[in-house]
Amino acid sequence: MAVTEPADAPPHEHPPAPEPGRPVALRASLVAGGVTGLLLVAIVLGSRGLRDFDSALVPYTVATLFLAFGVAYRYTVWVSAPASRRLFRKGRQAALSWRNLRDAPTALPRMIATYLGFQKFLGARSHARWAAHQLMFWGCLLAAAITFPLTWGWFTFTASSAAGPGYEMRLWGFTVLGFDSASLLGWAMYHGLDLAAVLVIAGAGYFLHRRFRDRGAITGQRFGYDFVPLIALLTVSVTGLLLTFSEVALDGGGYEFLSVLHMASVVLTLVYLPFGKFFHIVQRPAAVGMQLFKYTARRHPGGELLACRRCGEPVDTAPYVENLRATMRDLRLGFDDWAEYCPRCKRVLRGTAYLSQVKRGFR
């Protein structure tokens, strides 16, 4: 149950939300359709009326449109749930509060860097898991920053002269960078996806190994939720590296087959992203607002930590506990008083109630 988790548990670790009702589904469909339409217009405009658009990348573009629709639809449904809606609203209020900006101007940028960028909360669990997650995170971010603009025709690379090795990178038709293709920068520009693939393989490989060897991970893992995302990332990365290997070492041997295989793996991964474990990437920023809400609540009057009603250990600030109680009342759970107990005491109370009410004869 959600009330037995730590107060700062990330939203993606909660059970999946129930199926949306018709009004929510209709609203989510309209929002998703609008987002997809805006992306399609941006692709046409950013590629200068499709003049810079590469028709060979149509499958990737279609997959990104499906991705935009799926992410917008599921995010709208997620935000419509009582707990998520309150989380989102409180986080937005804290982020846009002039009082918070005045009293703690660096709080939000610092939390974005530490909570989203470097994800320091993972280091408390395991330094190895943190390092592997960082490799996957920055590898995927680098790949997305390169692939999406190229797929949409926003980035183009053209020779600066017919004879020289110079190239120009253009964004929306405007030259933003010139470089020598034989330089270190030129090598990095043309092998950025290979570098991203190496980072992702290292991180995903660690987690896949852990899924087979770590007893704690094995106990609760599910194939579709835990294995499929790792297999998808590894497939995209390995097939991408094989394209470079075919070009460099095999003089293009097997390149056509590998390009189709790579395209299929990328398209399936993008379409799958809104419906599996990858969706927590979209949910995570909302948790930053809640972290900011908790941080600023401690700095303001009345933000002292409440003590657990059973053991006296600190639980959280009064505004945060009241927010949790209000969420449980919205969900009609009927035990919002439990918000004033620490996670350990909640487990003890549940166990005691189970022994006394369900298994009275158990010893």
N, C-alpha and C positions, 0 to 999 in steps of 0.2 A: 504494500500500500504506500502511496506517496508520502503519507505523514511519517513514515518510519525512516525516511531517507534524511541525510544531512540537509541543513537548510539551504546550502549553496549547490545542491546537486544539479548538474546541467540538464536542461530540458529534454535532450535526446535520450537520456537514460530512463525516461518514464515509459510506461506501457503505451502502445499505440492508441490513438484516439478512436472512439467509436465512429461508425459510419455517419456522415453528416446528414442532416435532414434536408428536405427539398429546398427551403429558402436559402440555407447556407450553401448548398450545392449550386443553386442558380447564381447566387452572388459570386461564388468562387469561379464559376464558368465565365461570367461576364468579365470579371477582373482578369482572368487568365487570357481570355480572348483579346482584351484591350492591350495587355502587355505584349502578347504575340504580334498583334497588329503594329504596335509602336516599334518593336524590334525589326519587323519587316520593312517599315518605312525607313528606319535608320540604316538598314543594309542598303537599300536603294539609294538613299541620299549619300551615305558615306562612301559608296563605291562609284560616286559620280554618275548616277543613272545606269549602273551596272557596267560601265566602261572598264572599270578595274576589277570586275568580278570574274573569277576563273570558273568556267562551267564545269571543270573536272571536280570541283569541290561542292557541287550541288548536294550530294548525300550528306556531307558534314553540315551544310547550312540547314537542310531540312531537319536534321537531328537537333541542332541548336534551337530551332523554332519549337519542336516538340519539348525540348528541355525547358524553354521559357514558359510554355503553357503548363507543363506539369509542376514546375516549381511554384509558379504564381497560384495555381489551383490549390495545391496542398498547403501552401503557406497561409492562404486565406482561410481554409478550413481549420488549420491549426490555431490561428489567431482568434477564430470565432469561438473556440472552447472557453469556458469560464476561467479556468486556471491560466491558460495562455493569454487570454485577453487582459486579465489583470496584470500579469507579468509584463506584457508589452506596454500597457498603459502606464504603469508605475515607472518602468524604465525610460519611456519617452518623456514623462514629466521630469524625471531626474536629469536627463540629458539636456533638456531645453530650459531648465530652470535658471533664471538670471541670478538667483541667490547662490546656487551651486557654482555657477560660472565665476561669480565674484569672489566667493570664499575659497574655492578650490579650482582655480583655472586649469591646472595641469592634471586633474584627476581623470577626466575622460580620456585624453590622449594617452596617459600612462596605462590605463586599464585596457585600451585598445591594443597597445603594444605588448603588454605582459599577458593579457588574457586571450586575445585573438592571435597575435603574431607569434609570441614565444611560448604561450600556453604553459605558464609556470605551474599551474595547478596539477599538471601531469607529473611534474618532477617530484611531487610529494609521494606519488605512488611508486614510481620506479624511474631512475635516471636513464636506464636503457630504453624503456618504453617512451620516455620523453624524447630522447634522441631520435628514435625510429619515427615517431610521429612528426618531428620537425623535418626529417628528410622527406617524408611523404607530403607534408603540407607545402613546403617550399618547392618541391618538385612539381606537384600538381598546379600550384599557383603560377610557376614559370611556364609550364606547358599551356595553361589556359591563356596567359597574357600573350603568348605567341600565336597559338592556334586560332583563337576566336577572331581577332582582327584580320588575320590572313584569310580565314574562311569567309568572312563577310566582305572582303575586298577593301577593307579600310587601310591595310598596309600593302605597299607594293615596293618591289626592289627593281631598280632599273640601272643600266650601265650609264655612267656619267659621260663616257666617250666610247667611240667605236674601237679604239686601239688600246686604251689603258685598262688597268685592273680596277679602276675606281667604280664604286657603286653608290647609289643614293637610295636612302629609305624615305618613302613618302607616306604621309598620313593624310587621308582625304584629299590627295592630290598635291599637298604642300610638302616640299622637301624639309625634313627635320634633321637628317643626319647624313653625312657623307663619310665613306670609309673605303679603305683598300682591302680588296678581297683576300690578299695574301698576308695581311697583318693579323695580329692576335685578336683584335676586335672583330675583323672580318670572319675569322675562324669561329669565334664565339657566336657571332650573329647567325651563321649558317648551321651551327651545331648546337644551338640552344635547346632544341627538343631532345637531342642526344644526352645533353647534360641533365635535363629534367628526368629523362628515362632512367639514368643511372641512380639519381637520388630516390626515385620512386621504387625501383627494384630493391635497393638496399633497405628502405623502410618497410615495404610490403613483405619482403623476404623474411625480415625479422619477425613480423607479426604472424606470418604463415607458419614459421618454425615454432613459434610459441603456441599456436593453436594445436599443434601436434604433440608438443612435449610438456607444456605447463598444465598440471593437474587442475589448477583453479580455473584456467581458461577452458579446458576440455569439459568441465562439469556443466557450464551453462551455455556453451556455444551452439549455434544453429547454422546449418549449411547455407540457407538462403540469406541469412542476415549477416553472418560473420565470415563465411568463406567466399561467397560470390563476389563481394566488393574487392577482396584481395586478388582473387583470380583475374578479375576484369582489369585491375590496374597493372598486374604483371603481364597480361596478354597484350595490352596496349603498348606497354613500355618495351617488351621484348620484340614484338613485331616491328616497332619503330626503329629499334637498333638494327634489326636484320635488314631493313631497307638501306641503311647506311653501309652495312657490311656488304650487301649485294653490289652497291655502287662502287665501293672502294676496292674490294678484294675479288669480286666475281665478274667485274666488267658488266654489271647489270643482269647477270644470270638470275632467273627466278624473280626479277623485280616486279613484273606484272602480277604474278600470283601473290607475292608478299604485300603489294600495295592494296589488293582487294581484301586480303585477310586483315590487314591493319585497319582499313576503312570500316570493315564490318565490326571489328572489336571496338573501335571508337564510337561508332553510331549506336551500338547496343549499350555501351556504357553510359553514354549521354542520355539515352532514353530511359535507362534504368535508374539514373541518379535520383529523381524526385520520389521514388517509391521504395527505397531501401535505406541502408545505413548512411549512405552519402548525404541524406537530407539534413543531417545534423550540422552540416557546413552552413546551410541557410539559417538554421535555428540559432546557432551559436551567438550571433551578434545581439539577439534579444537578451541573452543572459548578461551581456556587458552592462546593459541599462539597469538590470536588477542588482548587479554588483555595485554600480554607482549609487543606486538607491540605498543600499545597506551602508555603504561607506559614508555618504553624506548624512544619513540618519544618526550615525554615531557622533557626528561633529556638532549637531544642533541640540538645543535644549530638549530634554525628554528622550534623548537617544541612548540612555544608559542601557546596559545589557540586563535582560531579565534572567532571573535564576530559575533553574528547574524546580518544579514544585515537589519533586521527590528527593533528589540528591543535592540540590543547591548549586550544581554546576551551571555556568553561563550558557544560555540557549541562544539568544540573539537580541537585537534591539526591539524595543516596544513597538515601533512602527512596522517592523518586518513581521513580528509575531502576529500583530493585528491584521496585517495584510494576508497572512497565511490562514488565519481564522476566518476572515471574510471569504476567501476562496473556498474553504471547506463548506461554509454556509451556502455559497452559490451552488456548489455541487450537491447539496443536501446530504452530506455524509453523516451528520448527526453527532459528531464527536470532535467539534472544534476546540474543546478544552484541552485536547491532547497536544495542541500546538505549544503549550507551556511546559512540556516535558522534553528532555533531551533525547536524542535517538536511542541511547542505551536503555534509558528507563522505559521508553515506549516498547522496546523488545521484551524487557522484563515483565511489564504489565500484561502484554499480550500472552506471553508464555504462562504467566500465573493464571490469567483468565481461562486459557485453554485447559490447564490442568484441573482447575476447580469446576469449570462448567461443562467441559466436553469429555475429558478423560479423568473422571473423579477417582476411578480405581487404579489409575496408572501409577506405578512406582518404579 
